[in-house]
Amino acid sequence: MADELSSLHIDTDWKKQAQEEKRKLAEAQEKQRAEQAKAPPASGGSRGAGGRRGAREVPQATFASLVNSILTQAMLYLGEIAPQGSEPMLNLDMAKYQVDVLGLLEEKTRNNLTPEEQHLLDTALYDLRTRYINVASQYI
C-alpha cells in the first residue's frame, strides 16, 4: 500500500509539472504575439499568406525577376500553368498583352542590357511567342 501512495504522489507531481510547463508556454506565446502586434511591419507586410506565417525575406527586384514574372503571367493566361487547386484558364487577349509588354521591355532596354540579361529576354520572348502561336492556332 505504501508503494501505491508513492506512485500516486509521483503521478500527481508529474501532472503538476506538465500543467506548469503548459502554462509557461502559453504565457510565452502570448507575450510573443503581443510583441509582434506592437512591432511595425518590416517591409510593408512581410508576413506570409494571410498574415499568419512568420516573416519571409522579400526577394531582390532584378531584371531577371521582372522578365520571369511577366513570362509566368503569360503562361497562366495561356493555360500552361494554373494556381494550385484550380483549373487552367485561357485568356488569349491577356496573354497577347503580356507578350507585348515583354516586346516593349525589349525595345526600351535595347543596347542597355548585359549579355546575360539580353539572352534571358530573347529566350523568354521566343519561348512565349512560340507558345502563344501554338495555343492561339488551336482556337482560331
Secondary structure as a PSIPRED ss2 file (coil, helix, strand):
# PSIPRED VFORMAT (PSIPRED V4.0)

   1 M C   1.000  0.000  0.000
   2 A H   0.000  1.000  0.000
   3 D H   0.000  1.000  0.000
   4 E H   0.000  1.000  0.000
   5 L H   0.000  1.000  0.000
   6 S H   0.000  1.000  0.000
   7 S H   0.000  1.000  0.000
   8 L H   0.000  1.000  0.000
   9 H H   0.000  1.000  0.000
  10 I H   0.000  1.000  0.000
  11 D H   0.000  1.000  0.000
  12 T H   0.000  1.000  0.000
  13 D H   0.000  1.000  0.000
  14 W H   0.000  1.000  0.000
  15 K H   0.000  1.000  0.000
  16 K H   0.000  1.000  0.000
  17 Q H   0.000  1.000  0.000
  18 A H   0.000  1.000  0.000
  19 Q H   0.000  1.000  0.000
  20 E H   0.000  1.000  0.000
  21 E H   0.000  1.000  0.000
  22 K H   0.000  1.000  0.000
  23 R H   0.000  1.000  0.000
  24 K H   0.000  1.000  0.000
  25 L H   0.000  1.000  0.000
  26 A H   0.000  1.000  0.000
  27 E H   0.000  1.000  0.000
  28 A H   0.000  1.000  0.000
  29 Q H   0.000  1.000  0.000
  30 E H   0.000  1.000  0.000
  31 K H   0.000  1.000  0.000
  32 Q H   0.000  1.000  0.000
  33 R H   0.000  1.000  0.000
  34 A H   0.000  1.000  0.000
  35 E H   0.000  1.000  0.000
  36 Q H   0.000  1.000  0.000
  37 A H   0.000  1.000  0.000
  38 K H   0.000  1.000  0.000
  39 A C   1.000  0.000  0.000
  40 P C   1.000  0.000  0.000
  41 P C   1.000  0.000  0.000
  42 A C   1.000  0.000  0.000
  43 S C   1.000  0.000  0.000
  44 G C   1.000  0.000  0.000
  45 G C   1.000  0.000  0.000
  46 S C   1.000  0.000  0.000
  47 R C   1.000  0.000  0.000
  48 G C   1.000  0.000  0.000
  49 A H   0.000  1.000  0.000
  50 G H   0.000  1.000  0.000
  51 G H   0.000  1.000  0.000
  52 R C   1.000  0.000  0.000
  53 R C   1.000  0.000  0.000
  54 G C   1.000  0.000  0.000
  55 A C   1.000  0.000  0.000
  56 R C   1.000  0.000  0.000
  57 E C   1.000  0.000  0.000
  58 V C   1.000  0.000  0.000
  59 P C   1.000  0.000  0.000
  60 Q C   1.000  0.000  0.000
  61 A C   1.000  0.000  0.000
  62 T C   1.000  0.000  0.000
  63 F H   0.000  1.000  0.000
  64 A H   0.000  1.000  0.000
  65 S H   0.000  1.000  0.000
  66 L H   0.000  1.000  0.000
  67 V H   0.000  1.000  0.000
  68 N H   0.000  1.000  0.000
  69 S H   0.000  1.000  0.000
  70 I H   0.000  1.000  0.000
  71 L H   0.000  1.000  0.000
  72 T H   0.000  1.000  0.000
  73 Q H   0.000  1.000  0.000
  74 A H   0.000  1.000  0.000
  75 M H   0.000  1.000  0.000
  76 L H   0.000  1.000  0.000
  77 Y H   0.000  1.000  0.000
  78 L C   1.000  0.000  0.000
  79 G C   1.000  0.000  0.000
  80 E C   1.000  0.000  0.000
  81 I C   1.000  0.000  0.000
  82 A C   1.000  0.000  0.000
  83 P C   1.000  0.000  0.000
  84 Q C   1.000  0.000  0.000
  85 G C   1.000  0.000  0.000
  86 S C   1.000  0.000  0.000
  87 E C   1.000  0.000  0.000
  88 P C   1.000  0.000  0.000
  89 M C   1.000  0.000  0.000
  90 L C   1.000  0.000  0.000
  91 N C   1.000  0.000  0.000
  92 L H   0.000  1.000  0.000
  93 D H   0.000  1.000  0.000
  94 M H   0.000  1.000  0.000
  95 A H   0.000  1.000  0.000
  96 K H   0.000  1.000  0.000
  97 Y H   0.000  1.000  0.000
  98 Q H   0.000  1.000  0.000
  99 V H   0.000  1.000  0.000
 100 D H   0.000  1.000  0.000
 101 V H   0.000  1.000  0.000
 102 L H   0.000  1.000  0.000
 103 G H   0.000  1.000  0.000
 104 L H   0.000  1.000  0.000
 105 L H   0.000  1.000  0.000
 106 E H   0.000  1.000  0.000
 107 E H   0.000  1.000  0.000
 108 K H   0.000  1.000  0.000
 109 T C   1.000  0.000  0.000
 110 R C   1.000  0.000  0.000
 111 N C   1.000  0.000  0.000
 112 N C   1.000  0.000  0.000
 113 L C   1.000  0.000  0.000
 114 T C   1.000  0.000  0.000
 115 P H   0.000  1.000  0.000
 116 E H   0.000  1.000  0.000
 117 E H   0.000  1.000  0.000
 118 Q H   0.000  1.000  0.000
 119 H H   0.000  1.000  0.000
 120 L H   0.000  1.000  0.000
 121 L H   0.000  1.000  0.000
 122 D H   0.000  1.000  0.000
 123 T H   0.000  1.000  0.000
 124 A H   0.000  1.000  0.000
 125 L H   0.000  1.000  0.000
 126 Y H   0.000  1.000  0.000
 127 D H   0.000  1.000  0.000
 128 L H   0.000  1.000  0.000
 129 R H   0.000  1.000  0.000
 130 T H   0.000  1.000  0.000
 131 R H   0.000  1.000  0.000
 132 Y H   0.000  1.000  0.000
 133 I H   0.000  1.000  0.000
 134 N H   0.000  1.000  0.000
 135 V H   0.000  1.000  0.000
 136 A H   0.000  1.000  0.000
 137 S H   0.000  1.000  0.000
 138 Q H   0.000  1.000  0.000
 139 Y H   0.000  1.000  0.000
 140 I C   1.000  0.000  0.000
